[in-house]
Amino acid sequence: MPGQDTLMKALTRSLSGGALDVLGVHGVELAEPFPTELPANTLRMDRVWRMMDGNLFHLEFQTKRESTLHRFLEYDARLANEHRVRIRTVILYHANVTSAPDELDIGTARYRVENVLLSRLDGEQTLDEVERHLRVGQWEPSDRMRLGLALNMRLEDQDKAFARVRELIPQVPDETERDLVVSAILVLGDQGLTEEQRALLRKELRKVSKLAEELYEEGRMEGRMEERIEIALNLLRKGMALEDIADTTKLSKQEIEELVRKQSH
């Protein structure tokens, strides 16, 4: 996703300050995003942060049940070995998952994670609480998660809940808080939506959040660059001169020469 640095910085603040208390995950104060791709390895985790105490917080979001924790154990073991710190792993499960393992005994060690089963939370009641807090001016950090994750909780009417989320986001009184809610929705909250709903939600988020608009612009610029690179590669394959490709695509001669080097490897 474009703008990962911007988004992760916002999400760092969004998940801190007691925001996760509503999910039963207490004492999380995040300091900064942490690289999630381990050296010399293709394993990549969803999201990892360094916490204020120096340890790591590993957050996963799953729409399907994990039948075994071996994959997460490998992530965390390699991360711990690389950085020599303690790791706290929390797995958020979409409402279509009603149970999941939280412990793995491999004989020589016992590995544990914290599962948050969103199927146990009532999405309609959660939105009622957000609406009540907005009405009386008592917005709190946990409301970020309530509004950000409601569409992944247990719902009787998905379409009605989707409409309510769209109505409530612009009512968040503080611009910064709106951006924090948006970061939670973009990373975690739209997992269970259809492509049509996801596109509609992201379009509307741009109207009420500078963060969403910034990410959109970054994505559009990234898309334009990718398109120009693809055109340049096609012209290179056809044997066009570098100067002519640069004139056609508006890429620099150095950028095109770099494409040539990459193609030759």
C-alpha positions in Angstrom: 0.0 0.0 0.0 1.3 3.5 -0.8 2.3 5.8 2.1 3.2 2.9 4.4 5.5 5.1 6.5 2.8 7.8 6.9 0.1 5.2 7.7 2.2 3.3 10.2 3.1 6.5 12.1 -0.6 7.3 12.4 -1.4 3.7 13.4 1.3 3.9 16.1 -0.6 6.7 17.8 -4.0 5.1 17.0 -3.2 1.9 18.9 -1.7 3.6 21.9 -3.1 5.5 24.9 -5.4 2.6 26.0 -7.1 2.3 22.6 -6.8 -1.5 22.7 -8.3 -1.8 26.1 -11.7 -2.3 24.6 -10.4 -5.5 23.0 -9.0 -6.8 26.3 -5.4 -5.9 25.3 -4.0 -3.7 28.0 -0.8 -1.8 28.6 0.1 -1.2 25.0 2.1 2.0 24.4 3.9 2.0 21.1 7.0 4.0 20.3 7.7 3.5 16.6 7.0 1.1 13.7 9.5 -1.8 13.4 10.8 -3.5 10.2 8.7 -6.6 9.6 10.8 -8.3 7.0 13.6 -10.4 8.5 17.0 -10.3 6.9 17.8 -13.1 4.4 14.3 -14.4 4.8 11.1 -13.9 2.9 9.0 -14.2 6.1 7.0 -11.1 6.7 4.7 -10.2 9.6 1.6 -8.0 9.5 2.7 -5.2 11.8 5.4 -4.9 14.4 6.2 -1.9 16.7 8.8 -1.2 19.3 7.1 -0.5 22.6 8.0 2.2 25.1 9.6 -0.4 27.3 11.9 -1.5 24.4 10.2 -4.8 23.7 8.2 -5.6 20.5 4.5 -5.7 19.8 3.5 -8.0 17.0 -0.1 -7.6 15.6 -1.7 -9.9 13.1 -5.2 -9.7 11.5 -6.7 -12.9 10.3 -9.9 -13.5 8.4 -9.4 -17.3 8.5 -8.7 -19.5 11.5 -5.1 -20.5 12.1 -5.1 -24.2 12.8 -1.6 -24.1 14.2 0.7 -21.5 15.6 3.9 -22.8 13.9 4.0 -19.9 11.4 3.7 -17.3 14.1 6.2 -19.1 16.3 8.7 -19.0 13.4 8.2 -15.3 13.0 8.6 -14.5 16.6 11.5 -16.9 17.2 13.5 -15.4 14.3 12.6 -11.9 15.4 13.7 -12.6 19.0 16.9 -14.1 17.8 17.7 -11.2 15.6 16.9 -8.4 18.2 17.2 -10.2 21.6 14.0 -8.7 23.0 10.7 -10.0 24.4 7.8 -10.1 22.0 4.1 -9.8 22.6 1.9 -11.2 19.9 -1.8 -10.4 19.5 -3.9 -11.9 16.7 -7.1 -10.2 15.7 -9.7 -12.6 14.2 -12.5 -11.4 12.0 -16.0 -12.3 13.2 -16.3 -15.3 10.9 -13.7 -17.0 13.2 -15.1 -18.3 16.5 -12.2 -20.1 17.9 -8.4 -20.4 17.4 -5.4 -21.8 19.2 -3.5 -19.5 21.6 -0.8 -21.9 22.7 1.7 -24.2 21.1 3.7 -26.8 23.1 6.7 -28.0 21.1 8.2 -29.9 24.1 11.2 -27.8 24.7 9.3 -24.6 24.8 5.7 -23.3 25.1 4.6 -20.5 22.8 1.6 -18.3 23.6 -0.3 -15.6 21.8 -3.2 -13.4 22.7 -6.3 -14.0 20.5 -8.9 -11.3 20.0 -12.0 -13.0 18.6 -14.1 -10.2 17.2 -17.0 -12.6 16.9 -17.5 -12.1 20.6 -18.1 -8.4 20.2 -21.4 -7.0 19.0 -20.8 -4.5 16.2 -24.1 -2.8 16.4 -23.7 -2.2 20.2 -20.2 -1.1 19.6 -21.4 1.6 17.1 -24.2 2.6 19.6 -21.5 3.3 22.2 -19.4 5.3 19.7 -22.5 7.3 18.8 -23.3 7.9 22.4 -19.8 9.2 23.2 -19.9 11.5 20.2 -23.3 12.8 21.2 -22.2 13.7 24.8 -18.7 14.8 23.8 -16.9 12.0 25.6 -14.7 10.6 22.8 -12.0 8.3 24.2 -9.0 6.4 22.7 -10.9 3.1 22.7 -13.5 4.6 20.3 -10.8 4.6 17.6 -10.9 0.8 17.8 -14.6 0.6 18.2 -15.2 2.6 15.0 -12.2 1.2 13.2 -13.0 -2.5 13.8 -16.8 -2.5 14.1 -17.3 -3.9 10.5 -15.2 -6.9 11.5 -17.3 -7.7 14.6 -20.5 -9.8 14.8 -23.2 -8.0 12.9 -26.9 -8.6 12.1 -26.9 -6.2 9.2 -23.6 -5.6 7.4 -25.0 -3.0 5.0 -26.6 -1.0 7.8 -23.5 -1.1 9.9 -21.4 0.0 6.9 -23.7 3.0 6.4 -23.4 3.9 10.1 -19.6 3.8 10.1 -19.6 6.2 7.1 -22.0 8.5 9.0 -20.0 8.5 12.2 -16.5 9.1 10.9 -17.1 12.7 9.9 -18.6 13.3 13.4 -15.3 12.6 15.1 -14.7 16.2 16.4 -10.9 16.3 16.3 -9.1 16.3 13.0 -6.1 14.3 14.5 -8.5 11.7 16.0 -10.2 11.3 12.6 -6.8 10.6 11.1 -6.1 8.0 13.8 -9.5 6.3 13.1 -8.8 6.4 9.4 -5.4 4.7 9.9 -7.1 1.9 11.9 -9.7 1.4 9.2 -7.3 1.4 6.3 -5.0 -1.2 8.0 -7.4 -3.3 10.0 -11.0 -2.3 9.5 -11.8 -2.9 5.9 -10.7 -6.6 5.8 -14.2 -8.0 5.7 -15.6 -5.6 3.1 -16.4 -6.3 -0.5 -14.3 -4.5 -3.1 -17.2 -2.2 -3.9 -17.6 -1.3 -0.2 -13.8 -0.8 0.3 -13.6 1.5 -2.7 -16.6 3.5 -1.5 -15.3 3.8 2.0 -11.9 4.9 0.9 -13.4 7.5 -1.4 -15.4 9.0 1.4 -12.5 8.9 3.9 -10.7 11.3 1.6 -13.4 13.9 2.2 -12.9 13.9 6.0 -9.3 13.0 6.5 -6.1 14.7 5.4 -4.3 11.4 6.0 -6.6 9.6 3.6 -6.2 12.3 0.9 -2.4 12.3 1.4 -2.3 8.5 0.9 -4.5 8.8 -2.2 -2.2 11.4 -3.7 0.9 9.3 -2.9 -0.8 6.3 -4.5 -1.7 8.2 -7.6 1.8 9.5 -8.0 3.2 6.0 -7.4 0.8 4.6 -10.0 1.9 7.2 -12.5 5.5 6.3 -12.0 4.8 2.6 -12.4 3.0 3.3 -15.6 5.9 5.3 -17.0 8.3 2.6 -16.0 6.2 0.0 -17.8 6.1 2.1 -21.0 9.9 2.6 -20.8 10.4 -1.2 -20.5 8.2 -1.8 -23.5 10.2 0.8 -25.5 13.5 -0.7 -24.4 12.3 -4.1 -25.7 11.5 -2.5 -29.0 15.0 -1.0 -29.2 14.2 2.6 -29.0 17.1 5.0 -28.1 17.5 6.0 -24.4 17.2 9.7 -25.3 13.9 9.1 -27.1 12.5 7.0 -24.3 13.4 9.7 -21.8 11.6 12.3 -24.0 8.5 10.0 -24.3 8.2 8.9 -20.6 9.7 12.0 -18.9 12.0 9.7 -17.0 15.6 10.8 -16.6 18.3 9.1 -18.6 19.8 7.8 -15.4 16.5 6.2 -14.4 16.3 4.5 -17.8 19.9 3.3 -17.6 19.0 1.8 -14.2 16.2 -0.1 -15.8 18.6 -1.4 -18.5 21.0 -2.6 -15.8 18.2 -4.4 -13.9 17.0 -6.1 -17.1 20.5 -7.4 -17.9 20.8 -9.2 -14.5 
